[in-house]
């Protein structure tokens, strides 16, 4: 019986392979976004769509540590600079605390300790616009002896910032303003989440001698 020429593997396989490859390329999704932790970065804070990463850099001059701190949006992998975290041996040690609010806003407190003195600053960045929304500048020059700057901060919805340094200040879309006058002993800043129809609220204590008076402020719809 003569051999059929319709099913020769040598003739059919190359054409089938090319057709399959073309279909796979056509159906392949766009390239995945680069990882926020690329290049040896360490994740120091994370939410579903926002990251804060640290990349060690070569120290300069008298520095003993120099870390590049970056914010990043997970869906795009796009990173942006927040600041450089640096230490100078025991002469100046920096410690940083991060908090991500609403899967978008990056709040941080930078603590600087050197000898018998200590200072702190606070700020908030918008990971969508990659810009700073607010900082604690009005408190940065307030000196209270061995401590200067902002004593406490709370990171609020929509990129707002509450902070205190012998007064309580609120920075949001309405500007930066006082909630308690200078000289007020304010402690225990906290913010509640907006849940089950209730607006977010800012909470704090005003201490006068042995009396602690709790206060709060409605922050509006989340």
C-alpha positions in Angstrom: 0.0 0.0 0.0 1.5 3.4 -0.9 2.4 5.7 2.1 0.1 8.7 2.6 1.8 12.1 2.4 -0.9 13.9 4.5 0.5 13.2 8.0 4.2 13.6 7.6 5.6 15.0 10.9 8.5 16.6 9.1 6.2 18.7 7.0 3.5 19.6 9.5 5.3 20.3 12.8 7.2 23.6 11.8 4.1 25.3 10.5 2.1 24.2 13.6 4.8 25.5 15.9 5.0 28.9 14.2 1.2 29.2 14.4 1.1 28.3 18.1 3.9 30.8 18.9 2.0 33.6 17.1 -1.2 32.8 19.0 0.7 32.9 22.3 2.4 36.2 21.5 -1.0 37.7 20.5 -2.6 36.5 23.7 0.2 37.4 26.1 -0.5 40.2 28.6 1.5 43.4 28.7 4.8 43.1 30.5 4.6 42.9 34.3 5.5 46.0 36.2 9.0 46.0 37.7 9.3 45.0 41.4 9.4 47.8 44.0 12.2 45.8 45.7 14.4 45.6 42.6 18.1 46.4 42.8 18.5 44.9 46.3 15.9 47.2 48.0 14.4 46.1 51.3 10.7 46.7 52.0 10.2 48.6 55.2 6.5 49.3 54.9 3.8 47.9 52.7 0.1 47.9 51.7 -1.6 46.3 48.8 -0.6 48.9 46.3 2.1 51.0 48.0 5.5 50.2 49.3 8.3 52.0 51.1 11.8 50.5 50.3 15.3 51.2 51.5 18.4 50.8 49.4 21.8 51.0 51.1 24.2 53.5 49.6 27.9 54.0 50.1 28.4 56.4 53.2 29.8 59.8 52.4 32.2 61.9 54.5 31.6 61.1 58.2 28.5 59.0 57.6 28.5 55.5 59.0 25.1 54.6 57.3 23.4 56.1 54.3 20.1 54.5 53.0 18.0 55.8 50.1 14.4 55.7 51.2 11.9 55.5 48.3 8.2 55.2 47.9 6.7 53.0 45.2 3.4 52.2 43.5 3.0 48.4 43.1 0.8 48.4 39.9 3.4 50.4 38.0 6.6 49.7 39.9 7.5 53.4 39.7 9.6 54.6 42.6 10.2 58.1 43.9 12.6 59.6 46.5 11.4 60.3 50.0 14.7 61.1 51.8 18.1 59.7 52.7 18.3 58.1 56.2 21.8 58.7 57.6 23.7 58.0 60.8 27.1 59.3 62.0 28.2 56.7 64.5 27.1 57.5 68.1 27.2 61.2 67.3 23.9 61.1 65.4 21.6 58.1 65.0 18.5 58.3 62.8 15.5 56.0 63.3 12.5 56.2 61.0 8.9 55.1 61.4 6.5 54.6 58.5 2.8 54.3 58.1 0.7 53.9 54.9 -2.8 55.4 55.0 -5.6 54.5 52.6 -3.2 52.5 50.4 -1.9 55.8 49.1 -0.4 58.2 51.6 3.0 57.6 53.1 3.5 59.1 56.5 6.8 59.0 58.4 8.5 60.3 61.5 12.3 60.7 61.5 13.9 60.6 64.9 17.5 61.9 65.4 19.4 61.1 68.5 22.8 62.5 69.3 24.4 62.5 72.7 21.9 63.9 75.2 19.7 65.6 72.6 16.9 64.3 70.4 14.7 65.8 67.7 11.9 64.6 65.4 10.3 65.7 62.2 7.2 64.3 60.4 5.8 64.5 56.9 3.3 62.9 54.5 3.8 62.0 50.8 1.1 61.2 48.2 2.3 58.1 46.3 0.0 59.0 43.3 1.5 62.4 42.7 4.9 61.5 44.3 4.8 64.9 46.1 4.8 65.9 49.8 1.4 66.9 51.1 2.3 68.2 54.5 5.1 68.4 57.0 5.8 69.5 60.6 7.8 72.6 59.7 6.1 74.9 62.3 7.3 72.5 65.0 10.8 71.8 63.7 12.3 74.9 65.4 10.5 74.5 68.7 13.1 73.7 71.4 12.1 72.1 74.7 15.5 71.6 76.3 17.0 68.3 75.3 14.2 67.7 72.8 13.2 69.7 69.8 10.7 69.3 67.0 7.5 67.4 66.8 6.8 65.2 69.8 4.0 63.1 68.3 2.2 62.8 64.9 -0.9 61.1 63.5 -1.4 60.4 59.8 -4.9 61.2 58.6 -7.1 60.3 55.7 -6.5 62.2 52.4 -2.9 63.0 53.3 -3.6 65.1 56.4 -1.2 65.4 59.3 -1.8 66.1 63.0 1.2 66.9 65.1 2.2 68.5 68.4 5.1 70.3 70.1 3.7 72.1 73.1 0.7 72.9 70.8 -1.5 70.8 68.6 -1.6 71.6 64.8 -3.6 70.1 62.0 -2.5 70.3 58.3 -5.0 69.3 55.6 -6.7 70.7 52.5 -7.7 73.7 54.6 -4.2 74.6 55.5 -1.9 74.3 58.6 -3.6 75.7 61.7 -3.6 75.4 65.5 -6.1 73.2 67.4 -4.6 74.0 70.8 -2.6 77.1 71.7 1.2 77.2 72.4 2.0 75.9 75.8 -0.8 73.3 75.8 0.4 69.9 77.1 -1.0 67.6 74.4 -0.5 63.8 74.4 -1.6 60.5 72.9 -2.6 61.5 69.4 -4.7 58.9 67.6 -7.0 58.6 64.6 -10.0 56.3 64.1 -10.8 54.8 60.7 -14.0 55.6 58.9 -16.2 52.5 59.5 -19.9 51.7 59.1 -20.9 55.2 58.1 -18.9 57.1 60.8 -16.4 59.7 59.8 -12.8 59.4 60.8 -11.9 61.3 64.0 -8.7 62.7 65.5 -8.3 62.1 69.3 -6.0 63.6 71.8 -5.5 64.4 75.5 -5.0 67.8 77.1 -3.1 67.5 80.4 -3.4 70.2 83.0 -1.7 69.2 86.3 -3.3 65.9 87.3 -6.3 66.4 85.0 -6.5 64.7 81.6 -9.2 66.0 79.3 -10.0 63.8 76.2 -10.8 65.7 73.0 -11.7 64.8 69.5 -12.4 66.3 66.1 -14.5 65.0 63.2 -12.3 64.7 60.1 -15.1 64.5 57.7 -16.0 61.8 55.2 -13.0 59.4 54.5 
